[in-house]
């Protein structure tokens, strides 16, 4: 599969398996993965993973990717009020061939950017109010897909979340 995915992580306290499990599944399916964060110095996961991001999220051209995936974890709310990222995600989503996905606490960023209005979505349970405040419907499912938006509710959903993104990339 000749597809490209941009995975966005918090520089501190991203959720390890929400990055590593989908990344492994994407690469196993021939998808080229680029990791972005606020800096390209090594980023630290909540469980100890250290990853060197390939690019800076605010400098990257999202249009060259087939999907943008926001990784969760305790650090991911740094993007909830990141207006620059919100603008990039909204512009990216205007292209009807693109997929936007977020897992754990990261769907809060999509909600605050206005991408979940009228959409079904899931998020880490304690943050479910973010979906409704953003005009969406919180389902509580492990993985929720509404059109081109895919959300997952946490680390236990990392594998089915990634598999749903693969299906979407394949046009299924």
Buried (B, 14 or more C-beta within 10 A) or exposed (E): EEBBBBBBBBBBBBBBBBBBBBBBBBEEBEBBBBBBBBEBEEBBBBEEBEBEBBBEBEEBEBEEBBBBBBBBBBBBBBBBEBEEBBEBBBEBBEEEEBBBBBBBBBBBBBBBBEBBEEBBBBBBEEBBEBBEEBEBBBBEBBBBBBEBBBBBBBBEBBBBBBBBBBEBBEEE
